[in-house]
């Protein structure tokens, strides 16, 4: 099966979106669609991470469809997973100031790459050992089990958990008790331990989409993907009446709805790229070829820009934003967005250079 340009396009768009929302000129002035929902709900920004996990699932289905569940394959999966987790931990530990690493007593342990590594590892193992029917059964079992556990099992303090705040629920409670000070915030972590379980389902739903792309039948795959999206939308939005869409807890309704949007987006890119052979901007392909590398560099450089001071009161990030954008543009939200777009442009250029020099970092 030839390489699908639609998957590269969707991956490239997702990485660009990740960099865009992670690098505003100032977090105090950001257009609402470029921010996560404060608690319940869904913004375009909330789609980005589940989109990437969904794409990981598609990639697993395409890359491992002819692989045997043997020692060599498991070794590759383990090595790749450890690389992802290691890169994620490096982002958390690294600091540009002496002694060049954060205090171990408070270092954040979870993170985006850590979750991707864990999800990739478990999803790959399941794909190699289960039939499609068994994977769908696992999806149903995990989503229902997670809902029942987080919604109806009393917390150790005797209270019934609630989805309506970031304190009285199992996801944040378990993170607080296990991770303690090693979280993103004192009360919760968006990439916490318990919420990683349903995020695996996001990847498994991507595997189902990948299987659709590999089916040998007469039905148009873009129609199948669209129908798949409609099923996920119907289940997710209906379930959200009782089980709110929430990214931090990674609720089942969030899993289904975001996977629905991912499948819908894939059906469009598949029709444009692989059916009509319309090539979108090759910059998306350039980014896709070094997706993890570009994301990793964007996080490390952004952290350095926030922590390195050009004077007593201003970081490199603030100085660049004020000098190049904020002093010249009256609308601060627009200035903040333009700064983020300039960062995206830099990484598009970097990915282009890497591509042209045939430099590809395999993670």
N, C-alpha and C positions, 0 to 999 in steps of 0.2 A: 504493500500500500504506500503510495507516494505521501510525502510530508504535506500536511494540511496547512495551507497558508492562514486559514481562518483561526486556527488555534494560536499561531504566532501573532496574528493581529490582535486577538483578544488579550493575550499575555502582555504584549507591548503596551496596549492601552491601559491595562491594569497597573503596570509598573509606573507609567507616566502619571496616572491618577494618584498613586501612592506618594510619589515625590511631590506632586502639586499640593496635596492637602497637608503634607508634613512640613512644608517650608513657606508658610506665610511670612510677610514682612514683619507683622506683629500679630500675636494671638489675640490681642485686644480688639482688633478690627478685622474680622473675617466674614465674608458673605455666608449666611446660614447654610446653604447647600454644601459648603466646603468644611462644615463641622459635623461631628457625630451628634446624633440625638442625645439630649441630656440624660434620658433614661429610656423610657419606652418610645417606640417609633422608629422611623427609617428615613434617613437622608441619603442622597447619592454617595456620600462619603462612607456610610455604613455598608455599602455594597462592595467596596473595594477588596477588603481582606477575604470575605467569603468567595468572591469571584476568583481570587488567586488560588484558594484551596480547591475550588471546583475545577480550575484548570489543571492543578496538580493531579486530580483524579482522572481527567481526560488523558493527560500525559502518561499516567500509569497504564491505563487501558490500551493505549497505542504502543507504548514502549515494551510492555511485558506480555503482550498477547501471545507471543510465540516462545516465551521463556519458560524453562522448567523450574520447578521449586526444588532447586538443588543448592549445594553448599556455595558454589560460585555466585549464584544469583543472590542468595541471602547475604553474602559478604559485601557485594556491591550496594545492596540496600542499606546495610548497617553502616558502611563507610560514609555513604552520602548523608544519611540521617545524622551521624555524629558531626560531620562537617557543618551542616546547617545549624545544629545546636551550638557548636563551638563558635561559629561566626556570630550568632546571636548573643552569646555570653560575652564575647569580645566587645561588642557594641556597648553592653552594659558596664563592663569593667573598665574600658578605656577612658582615659582623660588626658587631654593635651598638656596638662600641668603636672609638674613633678609631685609625686613619684610615678605618675603616668597610669595609675589605676585607682579606682574608687575604693572607699573604705569597705572592707569585706563584711563588716558587721551590718551594713545597710545596703549592700549591693542588690539591685533587682535581679531576680533569677529568671522569671518568665520573660517572654518577648515574642515578637512576630516570627523571627526565624526559628526560635526554639519550638514554637507551636507547629510551624511548617515541617520541621524535622520529625517531630513525634507523629504528626498526622501522616506524613509520607511513609514512615516506617510501618505503622500499624495497617494503613490502607493497602500498601504493597503486599504485605504478608497475607492479608485477607483475600486480595485479588488472586494471588497465586494458588490459594488453597480452597477457594469457594467458587461455586457456580454462580451465575447471575441471579438465579432464584434465591440462593442462600444469602447473597449480598443484600438483596431487597428485603429478605426476612430479617437480617441483622439491622438494617436501617430502621425498620418498623419497631423491632425489639428495643433498640437503644433509645429512640425518640420517646416511646411510650414509657419505658423504664425511667428515663431521666425526668420526664414530666411527673410521674407518680412520686418519685423520690423527692424531687425539689419542691413539689407542691403539697404533699400530704404527710410526709414523715416529720414528726416534731423535731425541732432543734434540741440540743442538749439542755438548754435552759427551760425546756418545757413548752416553748411557744411554737405555734404553727407557723411555718415559713410563709413569707409573703413575696410576691414579685414586684410590689409597689415601691420598694426602696432598696438602697444599696447596702443595707446593714442586715436586715432580717430575712436572709435567704441563704440556702445551703452553699451556693457557689462562692459567695463572698465570705461566709462564715468559715468554710473549710480552708480557703486561701489564707485568711487572717490567722487561723490556728496553726496551720502547717508552715506557711511562709513567714509569718510575723512581719518583721521590718523589711523583708526582701521583696516588697511589692511596689508597684508603680505609684500607688497612693496608699495612705495609711489604712483605708477601709476597703479597698478593692484593687483588683488588677484585671484589665480587660483581656489579658491572655492568661488567666489563672488556670489552676489545675483541673478543677471539676468541669469547668466550661470547655475544656479541651476535648472532652468525650463527645459532646454533640458536634463539635467542629470536625471530628473524624467523619461524621455522617455527611457533612457538606462535601468532603472529598469523595466519599462513596457514591454520592449522587452524581458527582462529576465522572466517576468510573462508569456509571450507567449511561451517561451521555456519550462517553468514549466508546462504549459497546454499541450504541446506536450508530455511531460513525463507522464501525467496522462490520455491521450487519450486511450480509449479502442478500438483498431482496430488491424487489422492484419499486418499493415505496420510496418517495423522495425523502432524503434524510432531513432536509430543512423543514419539511412538514412534520416529520416524526419528532424533531427537536422542539418545534413549536407546540405540538400536542403535548409533549412531555412538560413543557413550561406551563401550559394551561392547567394540567393536572396538579402540578406543584403549587401554582397560584391558588387554585380552588381549595386545596387542602390547607395551605398555609394561612391564607386570609380568613378562612372559616374558623380554623383553630385559634386564631388570634383573638377571637371574641372572648374566649375563656383563658387563653394562654398568650399574654401580650408579646408582641414582637420586641425583642430586647437583645442588643448585641453583647452587652457585658456578661449577661447570664448565658447568652447563646441559646435562647429558648428554641424549642422545636418549631414554632411558627416562624421564627427568624431563619432557621435552617431552610425550611421549605420555600419561603417567599424569596429569599436571596438566591437560592438555587434555581428558582423559577426565572428570575431576572437574568441569571447567568445563562441558562439554557435558551432563553429568548434572544439574548445578545449573540449567542453562538449560532443560532439559526439564521440570523441576519448576516453575520460575517461569513458563514459557510455558503450562503446563497450568493453573496457578492464576490467572494474570493475564489471559492472552489467550484461553483456552478457556472457563474457568468465570467469567471477568470478576470475580474476587474481588480487590478492591483492597487490597493490603497497606498498611502505614503510608506515608502520603504523604511522610513525612520522607525516605524513600529517594529519592523522585522529586526532592525539593528539592535534595538533595545531588548527584544525578545531573546536574541542569541546570547546575551550576557545578563539576563534578567536579575539573577540573585546578586551578581557582582555589582551591577549598577545600583541596586537597592542598598546593598551593604555600604558602598562608598558614599552614597547620599546620606546615610545615617551617621557614619563616622565623621564626615566633613561637617555636617550640620552641627553635630555635638561640639566639634572643635571650634566652629565659628561662634557658638553661644558662650563658650568658656574662655576663649582667648580674648584678653582685653587690649584695646588699642590705646585706652587711657583709663583713668580711675573709675569712670562711670559708664563706659560704653564697650560692648563686645564688638568683635568684627561684624557679626550679624547686624546688630543695631546700627553700627556706623555705616555699613554699606546701604542698608535700607534708607536711613535718613539722608545720606549724601546723594544717592542715585535716584530715589523715588519720592520719599516723603516730603522733601523740601521743594519739590517741583509739581506735585499733584495735590490738589486741595482735598479730594475725596480719599480719606485714609484707607477705606476698604479697597478701593481701586489700586492705590499705591501698594497695598499689601499683596493683592492678587498679582500685580505686575512683577513684583519681586519674586513671587513663587514661579511665575512663568519664565522668568529669566533663569532661575535655577533649573527648571525643566529643560530649557534650551541648552544649558551647559551640558547636561547629562545626555541629551540627544546628540550633541556634537561629540562627546566622549565615546558614546556607543558607536557612532559612525566611524570614528578613527580606529577603534578596536576591530570593527568589522572589516574595514578596508585593509588592515594589516594582518587579517586572519588570526587575530588573537581572541581566543575563546576560553574562558575559565569555566571548567566543568566542576560543578558542585554536586 
